[in-house]
Amino acid sequence: MSLKRDASGRLHIESPLMGESLMDKSLLATTSAQSIYRLMPDLVVVKIGGQSIIDRGREILLPILDEIIEARKTHRILITTGGGTRARHAYAIATDLGMPTGILAKLGSAISEQNALMIAILLSHHGGVKIGHDDLPKLPNYFALDGLPVTHAMPPYGLFETPPALGRIPPHRTDVGAFLLAEVMGASRCILIKDEQGLYTADPKKDPAARFIPEVEINELLALDLNDLAVERSTLEALRDAQSLKEFFIVNGRERGNVTRAINGEHIGTRIYKAK
């Protein structure tokens, strides 16, 4: 590359984007021409729900960890953690005090990180190690040392969280955080472990007529505009625009063996996918 002065007198480093507006749609389209480098195409990202799994204690959580410990013998697994009930309590207090969405996002991240620490401690005899988001480029090194890394799933939007269209709860929470992490690492699979069979047309805890959805294409799901979902809406938008990951799974971790089957590549629970 060389330096070049344009007609206005500005000095540039010569490149395909030299002097161009990064808002130009036709220019932005050209940046998709090259294939995306997948850092860890054999990685499986597993998110353990906070309220649905971790908050229920040892009876529900420990069998899931046992499955992950066994599965890691043949798979590279990154565990991520949700926030759960304590995050909801913090959101309620902060909302009552008039805190902006960015502060709520910081509070939720701290609680998700607490859960990551507890999971890593529980897995300490099996190589469990709590890592931060800045440690993600070191994942191959942790695996080379036979580690089982655990990180918090809340994405690092923090104070820069996007104001939601409705209400004040941060729109980017731990479901989308796990998905975005899997996307940037070029993972093979993203699994969200919850306490329901998967996605329903309504909350089955409230509506006995709710219909189970075993598989759905992302644009079809967005078009349904369901009133309630088992996954954050921002996760659906992330899948719609993803370049590496083409699907993710919602799995009932309370049924023994489901986590193992999902890690092994079976289509169980609900598969939400992006059509080619």
Secondary structure, DSSP 8 states (H G I E B T S, - for coil): --EEE-TTS-EEE-STTTT--TT-HHHHHHTTSS----S-TTEEEEEE-TTTTGGG-HHHHHHHHHHHHHHTTTSEEEEEE---HHHHHHHHHHHHTT--HHHHHHHHHHHHHHHHHHHHHHTGGGTEEE--GGGGGGHHHHHHTT-EEEEE-S-TTGGG----SSSSS-SS-HHHHHHHHHHHHT-SEEEEEESSSSEESS-TTT-TT--EESEEEHHHHHHH--SS-SS-HHHHHHHHH-SS--EEEEEETTSTTHHHHHHTT---SEEEE---
